[in-house]
């Protein structure tokens, strides 16, 4: 084999390696894009869930405060009735 033929063969081998490397990179890039899409969807879902939970918590805190107020009012009425019964 002549030097020119060897040189052409080396170029062909190098080109084939470059093509394989590009194909590997392309496949890796496609995988990363798919993972990015999945993570973005998951992040959106988690943010929506967090917002719903924050809203639900605020509602529960409000209901708890209302219940506490009613219970405290009942206790005060019971104390007043007890005192009224003792003074009669």
DSSP file (Angstrom, degrees, kcal/mol; ACC not computed):
  #  RESIDUE AA STRUCTURE BP1 BP2  ACC     N-H-->O    O-->H-N    N-H-->O    O-->H-N    TCO  KAPPA ALPHA  PHI   PSI    X-CA   Y-CA   Z-CA
    1    1 A X              0   0    0      0, 0.0     2,-0.1     0, 0.0     0, 0.0   0.000 360.0 360.0 360.0 137.0    0.0    0.0    0.0
    2    2 A X     >  -     0   0    0      1,-0.1     4,-2.3     4,-0.0     5,-0.2  -0.334 360.0-108.4 -81.6 166.7    1.4    3.4   -0.9
    3    3 A X  H  > S+     0   0    0      1,-0.2     4,-2.2     2,-0.2     5,-0.1   0.858 120.0  53.5 -61.0 -37.3    1.7    6.3    1.5
    4    4 A X  H  > S+     0   0    0      2,-0.2     4,-2.3     1,-0.2    -1,-0.2   0.902 109.0  48.5 -67.1 -40.4   -1.2    8.1   -0.2
    5    5 A X  H  > S+     0   0    0      2,-0.2     4,-2.4     1,-0.2    -2,-0.2   0.907 111.5  49.7 -65.3 -41.9   -3.5    5.1    0.2
    6    6 A X  H  X S+     0   0    0     -4,-2.3     4,-2.4     1,-0.2    -2,-0.2   0.899 110.9  50.3 -63.0 -39.6   -2.5    4.8    3.8
    7    7 A X  H  X S+     0   0    0     -4,-2.2     4,-2.0     2,-0.2    -2,-0.2   0.909 111.0  48.1 -65.2 -42.5   -3.2    8.4    4.3
    8    8 A X  H  X S+     0   0    0     -4,-2.3     4,-2.2     2,-0.2    -2,-0.2   0.880 111.3  51.1 -65.5 -37.6   -6.6    8.1    2.7
    9    9 A X  H  X S+     0   0    0     -4,-2.4     4,-2.5     2,-0.2    -2,-0.2   0.909 109.0  50.7 -66.3 -41.5   -7.4    5.1    4.8
   10   10 A X  H  X S+     0   0    0     -4,-2.4     4,-2.5     1,-0.2    -2,-0.2   0.890 110.0  50.3 -63.0 -38.7   -6.5    7.0    7.9
   11   11 A X  H  X S+     0   0    0     -4,-2.0     4,-2.6     2,-0.2    -1,-0.2   0.903 110.6  50.0 -64.7 -41.3   -8.8    9.8    6.9
   12   12 A X  H  X S+     0   0    0     -4,-2.2     4,-2.4     2,-0.2    -2,-0.2   0.909 111.8  47.2 -64.1 -42.5  -11.6    7.4    6.3
   13   13 A X  H  X S+     0   0    0     -4,-2.5     4,-2.4     2,-0.2    -2,-0.2   0.916 113.4  48.7 -65.0 -42.9  -11.1    5.8    9.7
   14   14 A X  H  X S+     0   0    0     -4,-2.5     4,-2.4     1,-0.2    -2,-0.2   0.900 111.7  49.3 -63.9 -40.4  -11.0    9.2   11.3
   15   15 A X  H  X S+     0   0    0     -4,-2.6     4,-2.4     2,-0.2    -2,-0.2   0.900 109.9  51.0 -65.6 -40.6  -14.1   10.3    9.5
   16   16 A X  H  X S+     0   0    0     -4,-2.4     4,-2.3     2,-0.2    -2,-0.2   0.906 111.3  48.4 -64.4 -41.4  -15.9    7.1   10.6
   17   17 A X  H  X S+     0   0    0     -4,-2.4     4,-2.8     2,-0.2    -2,-0.2   0.917 110.5  51.2 -63.2 -42.6  -14.9    7.7   14.2
   18   18 A X  H  X S+     0   0    0     -4,-2.4     4,-2.5     1,-0.2    -2,-0.2   0.905 109.6  50.0 -62.1 -41.1  -16.1   11.3   13.9
   19   19 A X  H  X S+     0   0    0     -4,-2.4     4,-2.6     2,-0.2    -1,-0.2   0.923 111.7  48.1 -63.8 -44.1  -19.5   10.1   12.5
   20   20 A X  H  X S+     0   0    0     -4,-2.3     4,-2.6     2,-0.2    -2,-0.2   0.912 111.7  50.1 -62.4 -42.1  -19.8    7.6   15.4
   21   21 A X  H  X S+     0   0    0     -4,-2.8     4,-2.6     2,-0.2    -2,-0.2   0.914 111.4  48.2 -62.3 -42.3  -18.9   10.3   17.9
   22   22 A X  H  X S+     0   0    0     -4,-2.5     4,-2.7     2,-0.2    -2,-0.2   0.910 111.5  49.7 -64.9 -41.7  -21.5   12.7   16.4
   23   23 A X  H  X S+     0   0    0     -4,-2.6     4,-2.4     2,-0.2    -2,-0.2   0.902 111.6  49.0 -64.1 -40.4  -24.2   10.0   16.5
   24   24 A X  H  X S+     0   0    0     -4,-2.6     4,-2.4     2,-0.2    -2,-0.2   0.921 112.7  47.8 -63.3 -44.1  -23.4    9.2   20.1
   25   25 A X  H  X S+     0   0    0     -4,-2.6     4,-2.7     2,-0.2    -2,-0.2   0.894 110.8  51.5 -63.2 -40.3  -23.5   12.9   21.0
   26   26 A X  H  X S+     0   0    0     -4,-2.7     4,-2.4     2,-0.2    -2,-0.2   0.921 110.8  47.5 -63.5 -44.0  -26.8   13.2   19.1
   27   27 A X  H  X S+     0   0    0     -4,-2.4     4,-2.2     2,-0.2    -2,-0.2   0.910 113.2  48.9 -63.5 -42.0  -28.3   10.3   21.0
   28   28 A X  H  X S+     0   0    0     -4,-2.4     4,-2.5     2,-0.2    -2,-0.2   0.906 111.0  50.3 -64.6 -41.2  -27.1   11.7   24.3
   29   29 A X  H  X S+     0   0    0     -4,-2.7     4,-2.3     2,-0.2    -2,-0.2   0.906 109.6  50.4 -63.7 -42.2  -28.5   15.1   23.5
   30   30 A X  H  X S+     0   0    0     -4,-2.4     4,-2.2     2,-0.2    -1,-0.2   0.897 110.7  50.2 -62.4 -40.4  -31.9   13.6   22.6
   31   31 A X  H  X S+     0   0    0     -4,-2.2     4,-2.4     1,-0.2    -2,-0.2   0.921 110.8  48.9 -62.7 -44.3  -31.9   11.7   25.9
   32   32 A X  H  X S+     0   0    0     -4,-2.5     4,-2.5     1,-0.2    -2,-0.2   0.879 109.4  52.0 -64.5 -37.9  -31.1   14.9   27.8
   33   33 A X  H  X S+     0   0    0     -4,-2.3     4,-2.5     2,-0.2    -1,-0.2   0.915 110.4  48.7 -64.9 -42.3  -33.9   16.8   26.0
   34   34 A X  H  X S+     0   0    0     -4,-2.2     4,-2.4     2,-0.2    -2,-0.2   0.916 112.2  48.4 -62.9 -42.8  -36.4   14.1   26.9
   35   35 A X  H  X S+     0   0    0     -4,-2.4     4,-2.7     2,-0.2    -2,-0.2   0.897 110.3  52.1 -64.4 -39.6  -35.2   14.2   30.6
   36   36 A X  H  X S+     0   0    0     -4,-2.5     4,-2.6     2,-0.2    -2,-0.2   0.931 109.7  48.7 -61.3 -46.1  -35.5   18.0   30.5
   37   37 A X  H  X S+     0   0    0     -4,-2.5     4,-2.2     1,-0.2    -2,-0.2   0.921 112.8  48.0 -59.6 -44.5  -39.0   17.8   29.3
   38   38 A X  H  X S+     0   0    0     -4,-2.4     4,-2.5     1,-0.2    -2,-0.2   0.910 113.1  47.7 -64.3 -42.3  -39.9   15.2   31.9
   39   39 A X  H  X S+     0   0    0     -4,-2.7     4,-2.8     2,-0.2    -1,-0.2   0.877 110.0  52.2 -67.9 -37.1  -38.3   17.2   34.7
   40   40 A X  H  X S+     0   0    0     -4,-2.6     4,-2.3     2,-0.2    -1,-0.2   0.916 111.7  46.7 -64.4 -41.6  -40.1   20.4   33.5
   41   41 A X  H  X S+     0   0    0     -4,-2.2     4,-2.5     2,-0.2    -2,-0.2   0.922 113.4  48.6 -64.6 -44.1  -43.4   18.6   33.6
   42   42 A X  H  X S+     0   0    0     -4,-2.5     4,-2.7     1,-0.2    -2,-0.2   0.915 111.2  50.5 -62.4 -42.3  -42.7   17.1   37.0
   43   43 A X  H  X S+     0   0    0     -4,-2.8     4,-2.5     2,-0.2    -1,-0.2   0.913 110.5  49.3 -62.1 -43.2  -41.6   20.6   38.3
   44   44 A X  H  X S+     0   0    0     -4,-2.3     4,-2.3     2,-0.2    -1,-0.2   0.921 112.3  48.2 -61.6 -44.4  -44.9   22.1   37.0
   45   45 A X  H  X S+     0   0    0     -4,-2.5     4,-2.3     1,-0.2    -2,-0.2   0.909 112.1  48.8 -62.9 -43.1  -46.9   19.4   38.7
   46   46 A X  H  X S+     0   0    0     -4,-2.7     4,-2.7     2,-0.2    -2,-0.2   0.890 110.4  50.8 -66.3 -39.0  -45.1   19.8   42.0
   47   47 A X  H  X S+     0   0    0     -4,-2.5     4,-2.3     2,-0.2    -1,-0.2   0.912 111.0  48.7 -64.8 -41.1  -45.5   23.6   41.9
   48   48 A X  H  X S+     0   0    0     -4,-2.3     4,-2.2     2,-0.2    -2,-0.2   0.910 112.6  48.5 -63.6 -41.5  -49.3   23.2   41.3
   49   49 A X  H  X S+     0   0    0     -4,-2.3     4,-2.5     2,-0.2    -2,-0.2   0.903 110.5  51.3 -65.0 -41.4  -49.5   20.6   44.1
   50   50 A X  H  X S+     0   0    0     -4,-2.7     4,-2.5     2,-0.2    -2,-0.2   0.919 109.4  50.2 -61.8 -43.2  -47.6   22.9   46.4
   51   51 A X  H  X S+     0   0    0     -4,-2.3     4,-2.3     1,-0.2    -1,-0.2   0.914 111.0  49.2 -61.4 -42.9  -49.9   25.8   45.6
   52   52 A X  H  X S+     0   0    0     -4,-2.2     4,-2.6     1,-0.2    -1,-0.2   0.900 111.7  48.9 -63.7 -40.3  -53.0   23.6   46.3
   53   53 A X  H  X S+     0   0    0     -4,-2.5     4,-2.7     2,-0.2    -2,-0.2   0.885 109.7  51.1 -68.5 -38.0  -51.5   22.5   49.6
   54   54 A X  H  X S+     0   0    0     -4,-2.5     4,-2.3     2,-0.2    -2,-0.2   0.921 112.5  47.0 -63.7 -43.1  -50.7   26.0   50.7
   55   55 A X  H  X S+     0   0    0     -4,-2.3     4,-2.1     2,-0.2    -2,-0.2   0.924 113.0  48.7 -63.1 -45.1  -54.3   27.0   49.9
   56   56 A X  H  X S+     0   0    0     -4,-2.6     4,-2.5     1,-0.2    -2,-0.2   0.907 110.5  51.3 -62.4 -42.1  -55.7   24.0   51.8
   57   57 A X  H  X S+     0   0    0     -4,-2.7     4,-2.7     1,-0.2     5,-0.2   0.920 108.5  51.2 -61.8 -43.9  -53.5   24.7   54.8
   58   58 A X  H  X S+     0   0    0     -4,-2.3     4,-2.2     1,-0.2    -1,-0.2   0.906 111.0  48.8 -60.4 -41.0  -54.7   28.3   54.9
   59   59 A X  H  X S+     0   0    0     -4,-2.1     4,-2.5     2,-0.2    -1,-0.2   0.913 111.9  48.4 -64.1 -43.2  -58.3   27.1   54.8
   60   60 A X  H  X S+     0   0    0     -4,-2.5     4,-2.5     2,-0.2    -2,-0.2   0.879 110.2  51.3 -66.8 -37.7  -57.6   24.6   57.6
   61   61 A X  H  X S+     0   0    0     -4,-2.7     4,-2.5     2,-0.2    -1,-0.2   0.917 110.6  49.6 -63.6 -42.3  -55.9   27.2   59.7
   62   62 A X  H  X S+     0   0    0     -4,-2.2     4,-2.3    -5,-0.2    -2,-0.2   0.932 112.2  47.0 -62.2 -46.0  -58.9   29.5   59.2
   63   63 A X  H  X S+     0   0    0     -4,-2.5     4,-2.5     1,-0.2    -2,-0.2   0.892 111.4  51.9 -63.3 -39.2  -61.4   26.8   60.2
   64   64 A X  H  X S+     0   0    0     -4,-2.5     4,-2.6     2,-0.2    -1,-0.2   0.912 109.5  49.5 -63.2 -42.9  -59.2   25.9   63.2
   65   65 A X  H  X S+     0   0    0     -4,-2.5     4,-2.4     2,-0.2    -2,-0.2   0.906 111.4  49.2 -61.8 -42.0  -59.2   29.5   64.4
   66   66 A X  H  X S+     0   0    0     -4,-2.3     4,-2.3     2,-0.2    -2,-0.2   0.919 112.0  48.0 -63.7 -43.3  -63.0   29.7   64.0
   67   67 A X  H  X S+     0   0    0     -4,-2.5     4,-2.7     2,-0.2    -2,-0.2   0.910 110.9  51.4 -64.2 -41.7  -63.5   26.5   65.9
   68   68 A X  H  X S+     0   0    0     -4,-2.6     4,-2.8     1,-0.2    -1,-0.2   0.918 109.5  50.3 -61.1 -43.2  -61.1   27.8   68.7
   69   69 A X  H  X S+     0   0    0     -4,-2.4     4,-2.2     1,-0.2    -1,-0.2   0.918 111.8  47.6 -61.4 -43.9  -63.1   31.0   68.9
   70   70 A X  H  X S+     0   0    0     -4,-2.3     4,-2.4     2,-0.2    -2,-0.2   0.914 112.8  48.4 -64.1 -42.5  -66.4   29.0   69.2
   71   71 A X  H  X S+     0   0    0     -4,-2.7     4,-2.5     1,-0.2    -2,-0.2   0.924 111.3  50.0 -64.5 -43.6  -65.0   26.7   71.9
   72   72 A X  H  X S+     0   0    0     -4,-2.8     4,-2.2     1,-0.2    -1,-0.2   0.896 110.6  50.4 -61.5 -39.3  -63.6   29.7   73.9
   73   73 A X  H  X S+     0   0    0     -4,-2.2     4,-2.3     2,-0.2    -1,-0.2   0.905 110.1  50.0 -64.5 -41.6  -67.0   31.4   73.7
   74   74 A X  H  X S+     0   0    0     -4,-2.4     4,-2.7     2,-0.2    -2,-0.2   0.909 109.6  51.1 -63.9 -40.9  -68.7   28.2   74.9
   75   75 A X  H  X S+     0   0    0     -4,-2.5     4,-2.6     1,-0.2    -2,-0.2   0.917 109.9  49.7 -62.6 -43.0  -66.3   27.9   77.8
   76   76 A X  H  X S+     0   0    0     -4,-2.2     4,-2.4     2,-0.2    -1,-0.2   0.909 111.4  48.8 -62.7 -41.3  -67.0   31.6   78.8
   77   77 A X  H  X S+     0   0    0     -4,-2.3     4,-2.7     2,-0.2    -2,-0.2   0.912 111.4  50.0 -64.1 -41.7  -70.7   30.9   78.6
   78   78 A X  H  X S+     0   0    0     -4,-2.7     4,-2.6     2,-0.2    -2,-0.2   0.906 111.1  49.0 -63.7 -40.9  -70.3   27.8   80.8
   79   79 A X  H  X S+     0   0    0     -4,-2.6     4,-2.7     2,-0.2    -1,-0.2   0.911 111.5  49.7 -63.2 -41.3  -68.3   29.7   83.3
   80   80 A X  H  X S+     0   0    0     -4,-2.4     4,-2.4     2,-0.2    -2,-0.2   0.906 112.1  47.5 -64.5 -41.2  -70.9   32.5   83.4
   81   81 A X  H  X S+     0   0    0     -4,-2.7     4,-2.1     2,-0.2    -2,-0.2   0.894 111.6  51.1 -65.6 -39.2  -73.6   29.9   83.9
   82   82 A X  H  X S+     0   0    0     -4,-2.6     4,-1.8     2,-0.2    -2,-0.2   0.927 112.2  46.1 -63.9 -44.8  -71.6   28.2   86.7
   83   83 A X  H  X S+     0   0    0     -4,-2.7     4,-1.9     1,-0.2    -2,-0.2   0.895 111.7  51.8 -64.9 -39.6  -71.1   31.6   88.4
   84   84 A X  H  X S+     0   0    0     -4,-2.4     4,-0.7     1,-0.2    -1,-0.2   0.867 109.9  49.8 -64.6 -35.9  -74.7   32.4   88.0
   85   85 A X  H  < S+     0   0    0     -4,-2.1    -1,-0.2     1,-0.2    -2,-0.2   0.837 110.4  50.0 -71.3 -32.8  -75.7   29.1   89.6
   86   86 A X  H  < S+     0   0    0     -4,-1.8    -2,-0.2     1,-0.2    -1,-0.2   0.822 111.1  48.1 -74.9 -32.2  -73.3   29.6   92.5
   87   87 A X  H  <        0   0    0     -4,-1.9    -1,-0.2     1,-0.2    -2,-0.2   0.599 360.0 360.0 -86.2 -10.2  -74.6   33.1   93.3
   88   88 A X     <        0   0    0     -4,-0.7    -1,-0.2    -3,-0.2    -2,-0.1   0.479 360.0 360.0 -80.5 360.0  -78.3   32.1   93.2
